[in-house]
């Protein structure tokens, strides 16, 4: 469990589609900090559902992603989420970093970029694909443990 005194009040993880990296980060962060931090995730684009390999490799760590609903940053804004109320935005892809810097331009929100590999399309077999997703998951987990 994380040390609460240095935690932000809220964190938004973002990536390209909110189907692999950012939902994994959201789930892993919640596992790490519990209810101490408000955590959400979003993508730049929305034409995918939560990825089955992401669900599988997170389940291996006791993180449940089956009920995750994919959403974009624009949808969050449309639904009335005040993105300027987040203390920290963590971008997991170059496109999401650009988008985060756009919507935080006039707000005092810290934006961090964590270069996490995109495991989609990697590996020819199920085991090779799972290995790529585990690598992305483990990169995210290491960043979370180091940062929080």
N, C-alpha and C positions, 0 to 999 in steps of 0.2 A: 504494500500500500504506500502511496506517495505521502510526502511530507506536505501537509496542507498550507503551511505558512507562505510558501512561495508559489502557490498555484494561482493561475488566472481564474476569474469567476466564470468565464465562458470561452469556449474554443469552437471554431468552425473549421473542419477539415474539408478541403475541396480538391477535386481531381477532374478528369475529363468527363466521365459519364456517371459518377456516383454509383458504380456497379462493382468495382473491385477495390481500389486502393483506399478511397475515402471512407467507405463503409467499414473496411477492415480497421482503419485507424480509429473511427468512431467507437467500434466495439472494443478494441484493445484499450483505448483510453478509458472507457467506462469501467473495464475490468481493473485497470490500474488505479484509478482515483475514486471509483464508486460514485456516490452522489455529491462529492465535494466540488465538482465542476460541471456546469451545464455544457454538454457536448452535442454537436450536430454535424452533419456532413451534407455536401451538395456537389453537383457537377456543373460543368460549363454547358454541356449538351445533354439531351435526354432522348435516347432511342434504344436503350438497353434495360433489361431487368437485372436484379442482383445476380451476380455470377455464381454458378454452382461450385466451381473450384474454390472461390473465395469463401463460400459457406463451409465447404469441407475442411479447408486448412484452418479456419478460425475455430471450428468445432473441436479440432484437435487440442486447442488451448482453452476450451471451456467457454468460448465466446459464440453466442447464438446470433446468426444474421438472417435466419429464414424469414423473419417478419419485416425486414428492412424494405422500405418503399423508396425507390429511386426518385430524386428530385433535383432540380437545377437551382442555381442561384437566382435566376429570374423568377422561377416559380415561388421560391421562398419570399421574394419581394412582393409578388402578386398576392400571396396569401397573408401578407401583413407582417411578416417577420422583419424586425428592425435590424438589418445587418450591421448598422453602425453601433448597435449595443454590444456586439461581441468584443471581448478584450483582446483576442488573438485569432488570427486566421492563419492556418497552416496549409500551404499549397503543396500538392504532391506531384504536380506536373507543370511543365512550362506554360501551357495554355491557361491553367487555373491560376497560376501566379499572376499572369497578365490581367485576368479578369478580377482577381482580388485587389490588385493595385488600382484598377479602375474604380471599383466601388468604395475603396477606402481613401481615395484621393483627398477628400475634404473632411475626413474623420480621423481622429487620433487612435487608430487601431494598428497594432503591430501586425505585420505580415511576415511570416517566415516561409522559406522554401526548403522543403526536404526532397532531394532528388531520389525518388523511389522508382525502381524499375517497373515498367508496365509488363506484367507477366502474360497478358493476353497474346495469343499467337506464338508463344514460345513452347517448344517441345513437340515431338511427334507422337509420343505415346501418352497414355493417361498418367503414368508414373513421372514422365519427364515434365508434363504440364503441372502436376502437383508439386514437383520440385521447384519449378519457377515461381509458383504462387507462394510456396513456403518461404522462398528467398525474399519475396516482396513483403510478406507478413513479418518475417524476422527483421528486415530492415526497419519497418515501421515500429515494431516492438522495441528495438534497440534505441531508436530516436526518442520514443516516449519515455523509456526508462532513464535515458540520459537527460532529457529536457525537464521532466517532471519528477 
